[in-house]
Amino acid sequence: MDNRFATAFVIACVLSLISTIYMAASIGTDFWYEYRSPVQENSSDLNKSIWDEFVSDEADEKTYNDALFRYNGTVGLWRRYITISKNMHWYSPPERTESFDVQFMEKFVDPRNHNSGIDLLRTYLWRCQFLLPFVSLGLMCFGALIGLCACICRSLYPTIATGILHLLAGLCTLGSVSCYVAGIELLHQKLELPDNVSGEFGWSFCLACVSAPLQLMASALFIWAAHTNWKEYTLMKAYRVA
């Protein structure tokens, strides 16, 4: 194996490993989007009513988002966290309350009115943003197994499949990030942020954004090394036959 191809293979493996770590970290954390709100009055009737609605069994999308806006909530791929101040006398620890099922709720055209019909675009955007990162991670792991087999066989040709899988993984990651951004923007069009409340994309989202180009770069290196090595081997073989 030529040193050029070996170097490209090693660099691609390092990029793949880093992107896998970043992708796994972004999936496992809940700081894709963060809300910032001023300190609330503990005894406020509005805050009390918002919290009572949030912990009730009939909580809907609007209820969850009202709590997110008011209590410095963070939105992950499938979980939403609400940060509660320690000194709220009408609520006792734990400091954070989480919801696992809200991301899979059907989204309505008007979140305030359940009779307004299901918003299919928002519903499937939120579901795709959850599924695509896992597909991406699975493709990279499968590609890593093929790369390991290539090392055992001492051949770069199987790494073409690794490169293709990393390319598909990068596209899935980009798709997930795009679905997430579109979902957040559509949500804010339906439910405007209250005064003095701001929102921004968090570090989990940034990890996913960084992971995508790393996957694509690893894919390019894998495919280039395998294709060029096979091309030179074919030319050398033809030369020997001649």
N, C-alpha and C positions, 0 to 999 in steps of 0.2 A: 504494500500500500504506500503510495506516494505521501511524503510528509505534508504536502499541501492539503490533501484530502483528509489525512488524519487530524491535522490542526483544525480544519473546518468542522469535522465531526465532533471533536472535543468542545469547541466553542458552542456548537449547536446543542450539545448535551447540557452544558452549563446554562445556556439561555432557557432550555426546556425545564431544567430543575428550578431555576428562579421563578419562571412564570407559573409553574405548578404550585410552588409555595405561596406566591402572591394570590393565585386564584383560590386556593384552599382557605387562605386567611380571609379573603374578602367574602367567601361563602359563609364562613363560620362566625363572622362578626356582623353587628347590626348598625354600623355607622355609615350606611350608604347615603342617607340624607338626614340632616340634623336641623331642628328648629331651635331658635333662640328667642326667649320671651323674658320680659322683666319679672322681678320677684312679685309673686301674687300675695294678696292679703289672705292670711290663713283663715280668717273668719268670714270671708266674702261669701254671700249667699250664692252668687253666680258660680264660684269655684266649687262650692259644696254640691250644687245641683249637677254640675258637669261631672264631678267625680261619682255621684250616685248613679247617674245614667251610664257611666263607663263600666261600673262594676255590676250593673244589672244584666240579666239574661237576655234582655231585648236590645242590647247595644247594637248599633248598625254602623255603617261607614262614616256617617256624619258625626256620630257620637265619638267614635275613636279618633277622628281627626280633630275635633274640638279639644279633646284632652291632649292630643299631640301638640297642638298649637299653644296651649296654655301652660303646659308643664315640661317644656324643653325635651320633647319627644325625639326619638331617633327611629328611622325606618330602615329595616334591613330587607333581605330578599323575601323572607317568610315570617319575620317577627317584627313587632313594633314595641318599643320600650317607652314607658312613661316615667320620668324622673320626678319623685315626690320629695319635698323638703322634709327634713327630720322633725321639725318643730310644728308640724300641722297637728293640732290637738284632736282633730276629728278623724285622723288616720294614723295607724300604728305601723311599725316596720312589717315587711321589708320596704326598702327605699325605692325599689323598682318593681313595676308590674308589667308582665309581658303577655302578649296574646299571640297564639300560634295559628289561629284559624282565620283571622281577619283578612289575610292576603288572598284567601281562596273564596271569599264571599263574592257573590255576583254583584257587579257594579251597576248602578242605576243611572239613567240619563240625568235625573235630578236626584242627588244623594239625599235631599230633604223629603223626597216623595217616592215611596216604594211603588206607587201606581204609575210612575212615568215610563216604565218599561226598562228592560235590561240593556245596558250599554255594552254591546258585544266587543267593541274595539278596546275599551278600557279593561274589560274582564279578561280578554285573552292576552293583552299586553302584560298584565300582572302575572298571569300564569306562565307565559313564555319566559319572563325575566327570571322566574324561579327554576324552570326546567333547563334552560340553555346552559347555565354555568355548570350544572352537573354533567350534561352531555359533553361539554368542553373538557372537564376534568377526566371523564372516562376515556375520551379519545386520546388524551395525552398519556394516560396510564397504559392504554393498549399499545400506543406508539412506542412507549418505553420498552415494553416487552419485546416488540419486534426489533428494536435497536439492540437489545441485549442478545437476542438470537443472532443478529448480524455480527456482533462482536465474537460470539462463540464460533460462528462459521468463518470468521476472518474475511468477511466480504462486506463491501459497502452497498451492493446492489439492493438488498432488502430494505435499506434505509429510505428508498424512494417511498415505500409505503408509510414509513414513519413521518416523512416530510408531508405527505398528503394528509395524514391524520392530524398533524399539527396545523396544517392550513385550515382544515375543517374546524379544528378547535378554536383557532383564532377568529374565524368567521362567527362561530357560536358565541364567543365572548363579546365580539363587537355587537352582535345581535342582541345579547342580553343587556349590554350597556345602553344601546339605542332604545330598547323597549322600556328600560327603567326611566330614562330621561323623558321619553314621550308620556309614560304613565304619570310621572310627577307633574309635568306641565299641564296635562289634561285635568288632573286632580285640582290643581290650583286655578284652573279656569272655572271649574264647577264650584269650588269652595275657596273664596279669596281669603288670604291671610288677614287676621285681625290687626289692628293698629299696634305698632311697636313690636310686632312679631316678625322675625326674619328667618329665612331658611337658606341652607347651603349644602352642597354635596360634601360628604364626609370622606374620611381617609379609606374606608372600605371600598367606596366607589372608585377612588383614585388607584387603589391596588388593582382593581379589575381593568381600569383603563390602561395601566402600565403593562399588565399581563398580556393583553391582546397583541401589541406590536412585538413583544418578545416571542410570542408563539409564532408570529408570521416570519420573523427573522430566523428563528430556528428552523422553520419549515423550508425557507429559501436555501439555507446552508445544507440541510440534509439532502434536498433534491439536487442541488448543484454538485455536491460531492459525489453522490451516487451516480448521477448521469454522466458527469465528466470522467469519472474513474472508469465506468463501463465503456464509454466512447474510446478512451485511450487504450483500454485493454483490447477492444475489438480491432482497432487499427494495428496494434502490435501483433495480434494474432494473424491478421491478414498479411502483414509484412513478412512474418515468419513462413506462412504458407507459400507466398510468392518466392 
